[in-house]
């Protein structure tokens, strides 16, 4: 009988079907001796010669000792396993598990102390949550969750460890090889996973920089040509307005351009302060010489990755790993779980296709933040339905790759851009409607730049359709009964909604149209502050101070409600309130964070 927490199978499934409704990612054909890969295609493996590679993350105190005991006792089990010893199974992060699969492991096993026996009290509970999250994200990405297994093993249970390895190996053989094992692994991904840097926030010592290389100088030349950085007159406006520099002085935007002018590509590639940039675009607003500094920094990150100096993103690089997994053509992700709501109406023949982004995946990143991440795309479709639009559901949608682009991962981003653009064209729609500003920015602005071809249809944000319908008096806005007396409300201009898409007036017109008492924060529109986590790269003290400062701004404006158009901004502000503390004076805990789509959907009335 399995002990509590033992996951023999991730989730119950109907025979022959995965939880996503697609065929499972593998399966051994006893007639041909072939296996089936993650896309369900048959690949020859020469009969029964398949030897799985299984990565096992084990607890130092129990399961690793159990594995050692199995060896001392000469217990036999398959040589398919590679053991990674951790001090506690609670050290396991979902990014470790998905990263192992991305690098070609056929299966991943996590093992720790039995519940109640953890040397760190509840570390094994955290380990179990990490495994459950990894299984959910693997299946969302199109992989079979049965490639991930959790087993509690004590130091005296060598026989259980050996039996578990044997049974899990048999399961993996049944699934067949992980197709990702046949794909070339990006060396920069391996370098990030194996980095020996203790603290990426420590400023780089120029004396340790390597000499300039011909390849590095080519990258720098491209960076200057595409961003007009050669126009820089060293006025310092970029550094003066930079929200990161104000809290982390080691990051100095102007100094990066100067180093580039001197051809110090080696020093720039190894300077880890480049990963502190939020790519928020405030410097671009301030620059009077039309220098695109965020794009310049993006080129530097690409250079750093090519030199093996990339930095792992926040939350164990989980978002970036998920995006890279979905960038492989033979993998079929499913980002439509948010659409399983009987109230939503879709029409596969519509000339409007709804592109959701993948806000629904955010709940796996920090599952203990109380936020319904699927509400934003769901409410956006509710709005469209009230406007008389039944859009197509973009079932072939993959992550936009926005975060990969801004962290310098050009190869994976270009794959996603090509596949998403092709799938969008296949819908036959004439326009694409978005609710996620980052996703719309990627499709509208970035995809044509990397594919070299126009997208072929109009890109429009759902809030633009609402303002058009209001002008035509097709719909109206109302206050909810409990809105009166709730105090003032303010709006946060997210970096992509505002500085990238230029949508400043539309959200304000809608909010004011409800009759709510609208107030502006001190920094608004093109000079609005950032939520502090650009492209999921860093979540450090500087980014937390930025979020807190924005919440304080809302409170000082007299607002107790903050509307944001971006699910990630909503998520990060709520995370700040849940985990990182709030100011007691003034109390920022009392500021309610609301998605723009949810706010509008609850107050929109069809005439």
C-alpha positions in Angstrom: 0.0 0.0 0.0 1.6 3.3 -1.0 2.5 5.7 1.8 0.9 9.2 1.9 2.7 11.3 -0.6 3.9 8.5 -2.8 3.0 9.3 -6.3 2.7 6.0 -8.3 0.9 7.8 -11.1 0.6 11.6 -11.4 -3.1 11.7 -12.1 -5.7 9.2 -13.1 -6.2 8.8 -16.8 -8.5 7.0 -19.2 -6.6 4.1 -20.8 -4.5 5.2 -23.7 -5.0 9.0 -23.2 -3.0 11.6 -21.4 -4.5 14.2 -19.2 -4.3 16.7 -22.0 -6.4 14.5 -24.2 -3.5 13.5 -26.5 -1.9 10.1 -26.8 0.7 9.6 -24.2 4.2 10.6 -25.2 5.5 7.1 -25.5 4.7 3.4 -25.8 6.6 0.3 -26.6 5.3 -1.6 -29.7 6.0 -5.3 -29.0 5.5 -6.2 -32.7 7.9 -3.8 -34.3 10.2 -3.2 -31.3 9.7 0.5 -31.8 8.9 3.2 -29.3 6.7 6.2 -29.7 8.1 9.6 -29.0 6.5 12.7 -27.3 4.6 13.6 -30.5 3.4 10.0 -30.9 5.5 9.3 -33.9 7.1 5.8 -34.2 10.9 5.8 -34.2 13.0 2.7 -34.6 15.2 1.7 -31.7 16.5 -1.6 -32.9 14.3 -3.8 -30.8 14.8 -3.9 -27.1 18.1 -2.0 -27.0 16.7 1.1 -25.4 18.5 1.9 -22.2 16.8 4.7 -20.3 18.7 7.5 -18.6 17.0 8.4 -15.3 18.1 11.2 -13.1 17.3 10.7 -9.4 17.3 13.6 -6.9 17.8 12.0 -3.5 17.8 13.3 0.1 21.2 13.0 1.9 19.8 11.7 5.1 17.4 9.0 3.9 17.0 8.0 0.3 20.7 8.6 -0.7 21.6 6.4 2.4 19.0 3.9 1.2 20.7 3.8 -2.2 24.0 3.4 -0.5 22.6 0.6 1.6 21.3 -1.2 -1.6 24.8 -1.0 -3.0 26.5 -2.3 0.2 24.0 -5.1 0.3 24.7 -6.0 -3.3 21.1 -5.6 -4.4 20.7 -5.7 -8.1 18.8 -3.0 -10.0 19.2 -1.5 -13.5 22.2 0.8 -14.2 19.8 3.4 -15.7 19.9 5.8 -12.8 22.2 8.8 -12.2 22.0 9.9 -8.5 22.1 13.6 -7.5 22.5 14.0 -3.8 20.7 16.9 -2.1 20.6 17.8 1.5 16.8 17.5 1.5 14.2 16.7 -1.1 12.8 20.1 -0.3 15.7 21.5 -2.3 14.2 20.0 -5.4 12.7 22.7 -7.7 10.3 22.0 -10.6 12.9 23.7 -12.7 15.4 20.9 -11.8 12.9 18.3 -13.0 11.9 20.0 -16.3 15.5 21.0 -16.9 16.6 17.3 -16.7 13.9 16.3 -19.2 14.9 19.2 -21.4 18.5 18.0 -21.4 17.5 14.5 -22.5 16.8 12.5 -19.4 14.2 9.8 -20.1 12.8 10.0 -16.6 13.2 11.9 -13.3 12.8 10.4 -9.9 12.7 12.3 -6.6 13.2 10.5 -3.3 13.3 11.7 0.3 12.4 10.9 3.9 9.0 9.5 4.7 6.4 12.1 5.9 7.0 12.9 9.5 10.7 11.8 9.3 12.2 14.8 7.5 15.3 16.2 9.2 14.2 19.6 8.2 10.6 19.2 9.5 8.6 19.7 6.3 11.2 19.7 3.5 9.7 16.5 2.0 6.3 18.3 1.8 8.0 21.0 -0.3 9.6 18.3 -2.4 6.2 16.7 -3.1 4.7 20.0 -4.1 7.7 20.6 -6.5 7.0 17.2 -8.1 3.3 17.8 -8.5 4.0 21.2 -10.1 6.6 19.7 -12.5 4.1 17.0 -13.5 1.4 19.6 -14.3 3.8 21.8 -16.3 5.2 18.8 -18.1 1.8 17.7 -19.3 0.9 21.3 -20.2 4.0 21.4 -22.4 3.0 18.1 -24.0 5.2 15.6 -22.2 3.9 12.6 -20.3 3.7 13.2 -16.6 4.6 9.5 -16.0 8.2 10.4 -16.7 8.3 11.9 -13.3 8.1 9.8 -10.1 8.2 10.4 -6.4 9.1 7.8 -3.8 9.8 8.0 -0.1 12.8 5.8 1.0 14.4 5.6 4.5 18.0 4.9 5.1 17.2 1.2 5.9 15.0 0.6 2.9 17.7 -0.4 0.3 15.4 -3.1 -1.1 12.6 -0.5 -1.6 15.0 1.8 -3.5 16.2 -1.0 -5.7 12.7 -2.1 -6.4 11.5 1.4 -7.2 14.4 1.9 -9.7 13.5 -1.4 -11.4 9.8 -0.5 -11.6 10.4 3.0 -12.8 12.8 1.8 -15.4 10.2 -0.6 -16.7 7.7 2.3 -16.9 10.2 4.4 -18.8 10.9 1.6 -21.2 7.2 1.4 -21.8 7.0 5.1 -22.6 10.1 4.9 -24.8 13.0 7.4 -25.3 12.5 11.1 -24.5 12.6 12.7 -27.9 14.4 15.7 -26.4 17.4 13.5 -25.9 17.9 13.5 -29.7 17.8 17.3 -29.9 21.0 19.4 -29.5 21.2 21.0 -26.1 21.9 24.7 -26.0 25.3 24.9 -24.3 24.3 28.1 -22.6 21.4 26.2 -20.8 23.9 23.7 -19.5 26.3 26.5 -18.4 23.5 28.2 -16.5 22.5 25.0 -14.8 26.1 24.2 -13.8 27.2 27.8 -13.0 29.7 28.1 -10.2 29.0 31.7 -9.5 27.9 32.1 -5.9 26.3 35.5 -6.2 25.2 37.0 -9.5 24.5 40.4 -8.0 28.2 41.1 -7.2 29.7 43.6 -9.6 32.1 42.1 -12.1 35.8 42.9 -11.7 37.1 44.3 -15.0 40.6 42.9 -14.4 39.1 39.4 -14.9 37.7 40.1 -18.3 39.0 38.0 -21.2 40.3 39.6 -24.4 38.0 40.8 -27.1 37.0 38.2 -29.8 36.1 38.6 -33.4 32.7 37.0 -32.8 32.1 39.3 -29.8 33.0 42.4 -31.8 30.5 41.3 -34.5 27.7 41.1 -31.9 28.6 44.5 -30.6 28.6 46.0 -34.0 25.1 44.6 -34.6 24.0 45.9 -31.2 25.2 49.4 -32.1 23.7 49.4 -35.6 20.3 48.1 -34.6 19.8 50.3 -31.5 21.5 53.6 -32.5 23.7 53.3 -29.5 26.5 55.1 -31.3 24.4 58.3 -31.0 24.9 58.3 -27.2 26.2 61.7 -26.0 26.8 60.4 -22.4 24.3 62.7 -20.9 23.3 60.1 -18.3 19.5 60.4 -18.6 19.2 56.7 -19.0 21.0 56.0 -15.7 19.3 58.8 -14.0 15.8 57.5 -14.7 16.7 53.8 -14.3 14.7 52.3 -11.4 17.3 49.5 -11.0 20.3 51.8 -10.8 18.5 53.8 -8.0 18.4 50.6 -5.9 21.4 48.7 -7.3 24.0 51.2 -8.4 26.3 48.5 -9.8 24.0 48.4 -12.8 24.9 51.4 -14.9 23.2 51.7 -18.3 25.4 54.5 -19.7 28.6 52.7 -18.7 27.5 49.6 -20.7 27.3 51.7 -23.9 30.7 53.3 -23.2 32.3 49.8 -22.7 30.8 48.8 -26.0 32.2 51.8 -27.8 35.7 50.7 -26.6 35.1 47.2 -27.9 35.2 45.6 -24.4 33.0 42.6 -25.5 34.8 40.3 -23.1 34.1 42.5 -20.1 30.5 43.0 -21.1 29.8 39.3 -21.6 31.1 38.5 -18.1 29.5 41.5 -16.4 26.5 39.9 -14.6 25.0 43.3 -13.9 23.5 43.2 -17.4 21.0 40.6 -16.1 19.6 43.2 -13.6 18.0 45.2 -16.4 14.2 45.0 -16.3 13.8 45.8 -20.0 11.1 48.2 -18.8 11.9 50.9 -21.4 12.0 53.9 -19.1 15.5 54.7 -20.4 14.2 54.7 -24.0 11.5 57.3 -22.9 14.1 59.6 -21.4 16.7 59.3 -24.2 16.6 62.3 -26.7 19.0 60.6 -29.1 16.6 57.7 -29.9 18.9 55.0 -28.4 17.1 51.7 -27.8 19.0 50.8 -24.7 16.8 47.8 -23.7 17.5 46.2 -27.1 21.2 47.0 -26.6 21.2 45.1 -23.3 19.3 42.2 -25.0 22.2 41.9 -27.5 24.7 41.9 -24.6 22.7 39.0 -23.0 22.9 37.1 -26.2 26.6 37.7 -26.2 26.9 36.5 -22.6 25.0 33.4 -23.4 27.3 32.6 -26.3 30.2 32.9 -23.9 28.6 30.5 -21.3 27.8 33.4 -19.0 24.0 33.3 -19.0 22.2 33.7 -15.7 19.5 31.4 -14.5 16.1 33.1 -14.4 14.1 33.6 -11.2 12.1 30.6 -9.8 14.8 28.2 -11.0 14.4 29.4 -14.6 11.1 27.5 -14.7 9.4 29.9 -17.1 12.3 29.9 -19.5 12.6 26.1 -19.4 8.8 25.8 -20.1 9.1 28.1 -23.0 12.1 26.2 -24.4 10.3 22.9 -24.1 7.4 24.2 -26.0 9.7 25.5 -28.8 10.3 22.0 -30.2 8.0 21.2 -33.1 7.4 17.6 -32.1 6.0 18.7 -28.8 2.3 19.7 -28.6 1.6 21.9 -25.6 -1.9 22.6 -24.4 -2.5 26.2 -23.1 -6.3 26.1 -23.3 -7.2 24.8 -19.8 -8.6 28.3 -19.0 -11.3 27.9 -21.7 -13.1 24.9 -20.1 -16.0 27.1 -19.0 -19.5 26.5 -20.3 -20.3 30.3 -20.3 -17.7 31.0 -23.0 -18.8 30.9 -26.6 -16.3 30.1 -29.5 -16.8 29.8 -33.2 -14.2 27.9 -35.2 -15.3 29.7 -38.4 -15.0 33.2 -36.9 -12.7 35.8 -38.6 -11.5 36.7 -35.1 -9.0 34.5 -33.2 -8.4 35.0 -29.5 -4.7 34.7 -28.4 -4.6 34.2 -24.7 -1.0 34.1 -23.8 -0.3 31.5 -21.2 -1.5 33.3 -18.0 -3.0 30.0 -16.9 0.5 28.5 -16.4 1.4 31.2 -13.8 -0.4 29.3 -11.0 2.3 26.6 -11.2 5.1 29.1 -10.7 4.1 30.2 -7.2 1.1 28.1 -6.3 0.6 29.6 -2.9 -0.3 33.1 -4.2 -4.0 33.5 -4.1 -4.7 34.5 -7.7 -6.9 32.9 -10.3 -4.5 33.2 -13.2 -7.0 31.8 -15.7 -9.5 34.7 -14.9 -7.9 37.2 -17.3 -8.2 35.2 -20.6 -11.6 33.8 -19.5 -12.9 37.3 -18.7 -11.5 38.7 -22.0 -13.6 36.1 -23.9 -16.7 37.0 -21.8 -16.1 40.6 -22.9 -15.9 39.6 -26.5 -19.1 37.6 -26.2 -20.9 40.6 -24.8 -19.6 42.6 -27.7 -21.3 40.1 -30.0 -18.0 38.4 -31.0 -17.5 34.6 -30.8 -13.8 34.2 -31.5 -11.9 31.1 -32.6 -10.0 29.4 -29.8 -6.3 29.4 -30.7 -5.8 25.7 -29.9 -2.3 25.5 -31.5 -1.0 28.4 -29.4 2.4 28.1 -27.8 4.1 30.5 -25.4 4.9 33.7 -27.2 8.6 33.5 -26.3 8.6 37.1 -25.1 10.8 36.2 -22.1 13.3 34.2 -24.2 13.7 37.1 -26.5 14.5 39.6 -23.8 16.9 37.2 -22.1 18.9 36.7 -25.3 17.8 33.2 -26.3 17.4 34.0 -30.0 17.3 30.4 -31.2 14.3 29.2 -29.1 12.5 32.4 -29.6 12.8 32.2 -33.4 11.4 28.7 -33.3 8.3 29.8 -31.3 7.8 32.9 -33.5 7.8 30.8 -36.6 5.5 28.1 -35.3 3.0 30.6 -33.7 2.9 32.8 -36.8 2.3 29.8 -39.0 -0.4 28.4 -36.7 -2.1 31.8 -36.5 -2.1 32.1 -40.3 -3.7 28.6 -40.5 -6.7 29.8 -38.6 -7.7 31.9 -41.6 -8.7 34.7 -39.2 -8.4 38.4 -40.3 -7.6 39.7 -36.8 -6.1 38.5 -33.6 -7.4 39.8 -30.3 -5.2 39.8 -27.2 -5.6 40.3 -23.5 -1.9 39.9 -22.5 0.2 42.9 -23.5 3.5 41.0 -23.5 2.0 38.4 -25.9 0.5 41.1 -28.2 3.9 42.9 -28.2 5.6 39.7 -29.2 3.2 38.9 -32.1 2.8 42.4 -33.4 6.3 43.8 -33.0 8.8 41.0 -32.6 7.6 38.2 -34.8 7.7 40.2 -38.1 11.2 41.3 -37.2 12.6 37.8 -36.7 10.6 35.9 -39.4 11.1 38.6 -42.0 7.4 38.4 -42.9 4.3 40.4 -41.9 2.0 38.6 -39.5 -0.8 38.8 -42.1 -3.6 39.9 -39.8 -4.5 42.8 -37.5 -3.5 42.7 -33.8 -5.8 44.4 -31.4 -6.2 44.5 -27.7 -9.6 43.6 -26.2 -9.7 47.0 -24.4 -9.6 48.8 -27.8 -12.7 46.9 -28.9 -14.5 47.9 -25.7 -13.8 51.6 -26.2 -15.0 51.3 -29.9 -18.3 49.6 -28.7 -18.7 52.3 -26.1 -18.4 55.0 -28.7 -20.9 53.2 -30.9 -23.2 52.9 -27.9 -23.4 49.1 -28.3 -22.5 48.6 -24.6 -22.4 50.6 -21.4 -20.5 50.5 -18.1 -22.0 50.4 -14.7 -20.8 50.5 -11.1 -21.3 47.4 -9.0 -23.5 47.8 -5.9 -20.5 47.5 -3.6 -18.4 49.9 -5.7 -19.9 53.0 -4.1 -18.1 53.9 -0.9 -15.1 51.7 -1.6 -12.8 54.6 -2.1 -10.7 55.7 -5.1 -9.3 53.5 -7.8 -6.0 53.9 -9.8 -4.4 52.3 -12.9 -1.0 50.8 -13.3 0.5 51.3 -16.8 2.4 48.1 -17.4 5.6 48.4 -19.4 4.3 46.5 -22.4 0.7 47.9 -22.4 2.0 51.4 -22.2 5.5 52.0 -23.5 5.4 49.2 -26.1 1.7 49.1 -27.2 1.0 52.8 -26.5 -2.4 52.0 -24.9 -2.7 54.7 -22.3 -6.1 56.4 -22.8 -8.3 53.3 -23.5 -8.0 51.7 -20.0 -8.6 55.1 -18.3 -11.7 55.8 -20.4 -13.2 52.5 -19.5 -12.4 52.8 -15.7 -13.7 56.4 -15.6 -16.8 55.3 -17.6 -18.0 53.1 -14.7 -18.3 56.2 -12.5 -15.6 55.0 -10.1 -13.5 57.7 -8.4 -10.4 57.5 -10.6 -7.1 59.0 -9.4 -3.6 59.0 -11.0 -0.5 57.9 -9.3 2.5 60.2 -9.3 4.3 58.2 -12.0 2.0 57.3 -14.8 1.7 56.7 -18.5 5.1 56.7 -20.2 6.9 57.3 -16.9 5.0 54.7 -14.9 7.0 52.4 -12.5 7.6 48.7 -13.2 6.4 45.7 -11.3 10.1 44.7 -11.0 10.5 41.4 -12.7 11.3 41.9 -16.4 11.1 38.7 -18.5 11.2 36.6 -15.3 14.9 37.2 -15.0 15.5 38.4 -11.4 13.4 38.7 -8.3 15.9 40.3 -6.0 15.8 43.0 -3.3 15.8 45.7 -6.0 12.7 44.3 -7.7 10.9 43.8 -4.4 11.6 47.5 -3.5 10.1 48.5 -6.9 6.9 46.6 -6.3 6.6 48.0 -2.8 7.2 51.5 -4.1 4.4 51.1 -6.6 2.0 49.9 -4.0 3.0 52.9 -1.8 2.4 55.2 -4.7 -1.2 53.8 -5.1 -1.8 54.3 -1.4 -0.5 57.9 -1.4 -2.7 58.7 -4.4 -5.6 57.9 -2.1 -6.5 54.6 -3.9 -7.4 51.4 -2.2 -7.8 49.5 -5.6 -5.1 49.1 -8.3 -6.1 47.9 -11.8 -3.4 46.4 -13.9 -3.7 45.2 -17.6 -1.0 42.5 -17.2 -1.5 39.2 -15.4 2.2 39.1 -14.5 2.0 42.6 -12.8 -1.1 41.4 -10.9 0.7 38.3 -9.9 3.8 40.1 -8.7 2.0 42.7 -6.8 -0.1 40.0 -5.0 3.1 38.0 -4.4 4.6 41.1 -2.8 1.7 41.3 -0.4 1.8 37.6 0.3 5.5 36.9 0.7 7.7 39.9 0.8 5.8 42.0 3.3 4.1 45.4 3.1 4.6 48.8 4.5 2.8 49.2 7.8 2.7 53.0 7.4 1.1 53.5 4.9 -0.5 50.1 4.8 -0.1 48.7 1.3 -1.7 45.5 2.3 -5.1 47.1 2.0 -4.6 47.9 -1.7 -6.7 45.4 -3.8 -5.1 44.3 -7.0 -7.5 43.7 -9.9 -7.0 42.5 -13.5 -8.3 45.0 -16.1 -10.2 42.3 -18.0 -11.9 41.1 -14.8 -12.8 44.7 -13.8 -14.4 45.4 -17.2 -16.2 42.0 -17.6 -18.0 42.5 -14.2 -19.2 46.0 -15.2 -19.9 45.8 -18.9 -23.6 45.8 -19.9 -24.9 45.1 -23.4 -27.4 47.6 -24.7 
